[in-house]
Amino acid sequence: MRVLHLDLDAFFASVEQRDKPSLRGKPVIVGGLGARGVVSTASYEARVFGVRSAMSMSEARSRCPNAAYLSGRFGVYRAVSAVVMARLRELSPVVEPLSLDEAFVDLAGSAAGVPSSADEVRAVAGELRSTIVDETGVTASVGVAASKLMAKIASEQAKPDGLVVIEPGTELDLLHPLPIRALPGVGPATAARLARFGVKTIGDLARITEPDLVDLLGESHGRSLHRLSLAQDDRPVSTDRESKSVSVEDTFDRDLTDPALLAAIVARLAERVAGRLVKAGLSGRTITVKTRLHDFTTLSRSATLPAPADDVRVLSRVATRLLSDVDTTGGVRLLGVGVSGLSDWVQDDLFVTDAAEPPAEEEPDVQVEEALHERPSWSPGMDVVHAAHGPGWVWGSGRGRVTVRFETASTPPGPIHTFAADDPDLAPAPPPVVPPPPPTPKLILE
């Protein structure tokens, strides 16, 4: 039992409930709020209504119309994640982050070594979970097992806010009754293909011979799923897991057809990517432009440079050229720019032939800002401060008005007031730095 998997529960929504006392115990949905937005995270109260991650926001609203719909505060989420990852690295230096809210830990890397019994494992994992709640105000589900596969399945079984330890020799008892979609690598298409052969559970899959699975799914996929169905997983926890690419994309509220506007948007997206590369001290060789057309056809065009680059002029020039190779006359609903083939060095000015004169000041491109949702706005969930009422957050806005609920993580649910959108006393505010709310006392009946 050397591998621990931690997953923060409904992470984005939990942070919002932590900081907004009026939302605690109520359905909260975080994601893109436009007509083509997608759910990023739904609180457990919203999941009761069938709302799930990756669902269209329009469907979420139809299922759960009374939820709080928030645009998200990623700076806050990253700060909470940093605290959690630091605590994991105190437990063991061998940590493999998968996302802001999820990571594997190899307990064998700790100074104390692998806990010798299930009780010791539970004590270590329980203390970790308590520390995370105390320091961040959000809960975590933890699974511990002998492999990454079983540790992740254990944490899924532990949700929400639980702990499951799978002792050696008991893996198949838990694994085989589960649906085949619980295995990594089994998506809707593979599940549908296996269902035609009567395979519904992992146990059903395990009864198929490896040669038959290879014939059905191909050499690599078939062999991999056969091993996983028998709980055979020797993948190590890797601290070397690095980003394979840096990319940004945006979905537009309406299909865009103007070639000049599309080129300007791609250039702006390339600017964002370049900024992220520079901030991370990275550069990349392969530039990719992703285009989703009006009929949902998705096209990708890539070009590889002779050497890594992070210069915004290079990225913009190549990206706009790649876009010109795509027929966009029917309309574009999404554009993305990515850079892969990452390196931690760059050959300066290799591709830049123009003089490094500072560009002349230009008026902001309003159309680009509107398409990329960059225009200043009062976004639901964002932190604000009012000269008279103090700190709060945006409840909603529109038609020249903005409604704010004045409360913080350390106050009771607060009052709501509405102001003109251009009220000089109301301003955006950085996320407040406050201790997490105290736990709600539990009533114990004798």
Residue pairs with C-beta under 8 A, 6 or more apart in sequence:
1 107
1 114
1 115
1 118
1 121
1 144
1 145
1 146
1 165
1 166
1 167
1 168
2 106
2 107
2 108
2 114
2 146
3 104
3 105
3 106
3 107
3 144
3 145
3 146
3 147
3 148
3 150
3 151
3 237
4 91
4 104
4 105
4 107
4 125
4 128
4 142
4 143
4 144
4 151
5 102
5 103
5 104
5 105
5 142
5 143
5 144
5 148
5 151
5 152
5 154
5 155
6 84
6 88
6 102
6 103
6 105
6 128
6 140
6 141
6 142
6 155
7 101
7 102
7 140
7 141
7 142
7 155
7 156
7 159
8 14
8 80
8 81
8 84
8 101
8 102
8 132
8 138
8 139
8 140
8 141
9 44
9 138
9 139
9 140
9 141
9 159
9 160
9 161
10 41
10 42
10 43
10 44
10 47
10 160
11 41
11 77
11 80
11 100
11 101
11 138
12 30
12 40
12 41
12 72
12 77
13 28
13 29
13 30
13 41
13 42
13 43
13 46
14 43
14 138
14 139
15 73
15 76
15 77
15 80
15 137
15 138
16 23
16 28
16 30
16 68
16 70
16 73
16 381
17 23
17 24
17 25
17 26
17 28
17 43
18 136
18 137
18 138
18 409
18 436
18 437
19 76
19 393
19 408
19 409
19 431
19 432
19 434
20 68
20 381
20 393
20 405
20 407
20 409
21 407
21 409
21 411
21 412
21 413
21 414
21 437
22 405
22 407
22 413
22 414
23 68
25 45
26 43
26 45
26 67
26 68
27 42
27 43
27 45
27 46
27 48
27 49
27 51
27 64
27 66
27 67
27 68
28 42
28 43
28 45
28 46
28 67
28 68
28 70
29 39
29 41
29 42
29 43
29 46
29 51
29 57
29 60
29 64
29 67
29 68
29 69
29 70
30 39
30 40
30 41
30 42
30 70
30 71
30 72
30 381
31 37
31 38
31 39
31 40
31 41
31 57
31 60
31 69
31 71
31 72
32 38
32 40
32 57
32 71
32 251
33 57
33 69
33 70
33 71
33 379
33 380
34 57
34 251
34 253
34 373
35 57
35 58
35 253
36 56
36 57
36 251
36 252
36 253
36 333
37 56
37 57
37 58
37 251
38 54
38 55
38 56
38 57
38 251
39 51
39 52
39 53
39 54
39 55
39 56
39 57
39 60
40 53
40 72
41 53
42 51
42 52
42 53
42 55
42 60
44 160
45 67
46 60
46 64
46 67
49 63
49 64
49 67
50 63
50 64
51 60
51 63
51 64
51 67
57 69
60 67
60 69
61 67
61 69
68 380
68 381
69 380
70 380
70 381
71 379
71 380
71 381
71 382
72 381
73 381
73 382
73 383
73 431
75 431
76 431
77 100
77 101
78 100
79 431
80 136
80 138
81 100
81 101
83 132
83 135
83 136
84 101
84 103
84 132
84 136
84 140
85 95
85 97
85 103
87 128
87 131
87 132
87 135
88 95
88 103
88 105
88 128
89 95
91 105
91 107
91 110
91 124
91 128
92 105
92 106
92 107
92 108
92 109
92 110
93 109
93 239
94 105
94 106
94 108
94 109
94 237
94 239
95 103
95 104
95 105
95 106
95 237
95 239
96 103
96 104
96 105
96 106
96 237
96 238
96 239
96 241
97 103
97 241
98 104
98 241
104 148
104 151
104 152
104 237
105 237
106 236
106 237
107 113
107 114
107 115
107 121
107 124
107 144
108 114
109 237
115 121
115 123
115 124
118 165
118 167
121 144
121 165
122 163
122 165
125 142
125 144
125 163
125 165
126 163
128 140
128 142
129 139
129 140
129 142
129 161
129 163
132 138
132 139
132 140
133 139
133 140
133 436
133 439
134 436
135 436
136 436
137 409
137 436
137 437
138 436
139 160
139 161
140 161
141 155
141 156
141 158
141 159
141 160
141 161
141 162
141 163
142 154
142 155
142 158
142 162
142 163
142 164
143 150
143 151
143 152
143 153
143 154
143 155
143 156
143 157
143 158
143 163
143 164
143 165
143 166
144 151
144 154
144 163
144 164
144 165
144 166
145 151
145 153
145 154
145 165
145 166
145 171
146 166
146 168
146 171
147 231
147 233
147 234
147 235
148 233
148 235
148 237
149 183
149 184
149 228
149 231
149 233
149 235
150 166
150 171
150 174
150 175
150 231
150 233
151 166
152 184
153 166
153 174
153 175
153 178
153 182
154 164
154 165
154 166
154 174
155 164
156 182
157 164
157 174
158 164
166 174
171 231
172 206
172 230
172 231
175 202
175 203
175 229
175 231
176 201
176 202
176 203
176 206
177 201
177 202
177 203
178 201
178 202
179 200
179 201
179 202
180 186
180 190
180 191
180 194
180 199
180 200
180 201
180 202
180 204
180 205
181 187
181 191
182 202
183 202
183 205
183 225
183 228
183 229
184 228
185 221
185 224
185 225
185 228
186 194
186 225
190 217
190 221
193 216
193 217
194 204
194 205
194 216
197 208
197 216
198 204
199 205
199 208
202 229
203 229
205 213
205 225
205 226
205 229
206 226
206 229
206 230
208 216
208 226
210 222
210 223
210 226
213 222
213 223
213 225
213 226
214 222
214 223
215 222
216 222
217 225
227 233
242 342
243 280
243 282
243 342
244 340
244 342
245 284
245 288
245 338
245 339
245 340
245 342
246 273
246 276
246 277
246 280
246 282
246 284
246 338
246 339
246 340
246 342
247 273
247 288
247 290
247 336
247 337
247 338
247 339
248 269
248 272
248 273
248 276
248 336
248 337
248 338
249 269
249 290
249 334
249 335
249 336
249 337
250 265
250 269
250 334
250 335
250 336
250 371
250 372
250 373
251 292
251 333
251 334
252 332
252 333
252 334
252 335
252 371
253 371
255 294
255 330
255 331
255 332
255 333
256 262
256 265
256 328
256 331
256 332
256 333
256 371
257 328
257 329
257 330
257 331
257 332
259 328
261 367
261 368
261 371
262 323
262 328
262 332
262 335
263 320
263 323
263 324
264 365
264 367
264 368
265 335
265 368
265 371
265 372
266 289
266 316
266 319
266 320
266 323
266 335
266 337
267 316
267 319
267 320
268 365
268 368
268 372
268 374
269 319
269 335
269 336
269 337
269 372
270 287
270 312
270 315
270 316
270 319
270 320
270 337
271 312
271 315
271 316
272 337
273 315
273 337
273 338
273 339
274 310
274 311
274 312
274 315
274 316
275 312
277 283
277 284
277 310
277 339
278 310
281 344
282 310
282 342
282 343
282 344
283 308
283 309
283 310
283 342
283 343
283 344
283 345
283 346
284 308
284 309
284 310
284 339
284 340
284 341
284 342
284 343
285 304
285 305
285 306
285 307
285 308
285 309
285 340
285 341
285 343
286 302
286 303
286 304
286 305
286 339
286 340
286 341
287 302
287 303
287 304
287 305
287 315
287 318
287 319
287 322
287 337
287 338
287 339
288 300
288 301
288 302
288 322
288 336
288 337
288 338
288 339
288 340
289 300
289 301
289 302
289 319
289 322
289 323
289 326
289 335
289 336
289 337
290 298
290 299
290 300
290 334
290 335
290 336
290 337
290 338
291 298
291 299
291 300
291 301
291 323
291 326
291 328
291 332
291 334
291 335
291 336
292 298
292 299
292 332
292 333
292 334
292 335
293 299
293 328
293 330
293 331
293 332
293 333
294 330
294 331
294 332
294 333
295 330
296 333
298 334
299 326
301 322
301 323
301 325
301 326
302 322
303 318
303 321
303 322
304 341
305 314
305 318
305 351
306 350
307 346
307 347
307 350
308 341
308 342
308 343
308 345
308 346
308 347
309 315
309 346
309 347
309 350
309 351
310 346
311 346
311 348
311 349
311 351
311 352
313 352
313 354
314 351
314 352
315 337
315 339
319 337
323 335
366 375
368 374
369 375
377 397
378 384
378 394
378 397
378 402
378 421
379 394
379 397
380 394
380 395
380 396
380 397
381 393
381 394
382 393
382 394
382 428
383 391
383 392
383 393
383 428
383 429
383 430
383 431
383 432
384 391
384 392
384 393
384 394
384 404
384 426
384 427
384 428
384 429
385 391
385 392
385 426
385 427
385 429
386 392
386 404
386 406
386 417
386 419
386 425
386 426
386 427
387 425
387 426
388 425
389 404
389 406
389 415
389 417
390 406
391 406
391 408
391 429
391 432
392 404
392 405
392 406
392 407
392 408
392 414
393 404
393 405
393 407
394 402
394 403
394 404
395 403
395 404
395 405
395 416
396 402
396 403
397 403
397 421
400 420
400 421
400 422
401 418
401 419
401 420
401 421
402 418
402 419
402 420
402 421
402 423
402 426
403 416
403 417
403 418
403 419
404 416
404 417
404 418
404 419
404 426
405 413
405 414
405 415
405 416
406 414
406 415
406 416
406 417
407 413
407 414
408 414
408 432
408 434
409 432
409 434
409 435
409 436
409 437
410 434
410 435
410 437
419 425
419 426
